[in-house]
């Protein structure tokens, strides 16, 4: 518990708290997600949504917060998850390009599809 409190000492500064509140408000208006100040991974969530956003204001506010709090510079959002649509990777995503280079996507499907009791394709 004490280590968590030490990690969040930067939240007690009113200027830092103001920037966090701005980020929270922008995230809620854009994504519909309400982040709470008592969350365990608040900084990671802020970094995640700042990486996903289309709002320049949110990116600017997050960068200003990272400049004021050097501990937050170490927190980065990892965008390792590939974007998928119905279980298939989207053509423009980085991981689907890697799969296409390997030739895995060009193989015919091995799964047998049954529709209303009949084998299809």
Secondary structure, 3 states (H helix, E strand, C coil): CHHHHHHCHHHHCHHHHHHHHHHHHHHHHHHCCCCCCCCCCHHHHHHHHHHHCCCHHHHHHHHHHHHHCHHHHHCCCCCCCCCEECCEECCCCHHHHHHHHHCCCCCCCCCCEEECCEEEC
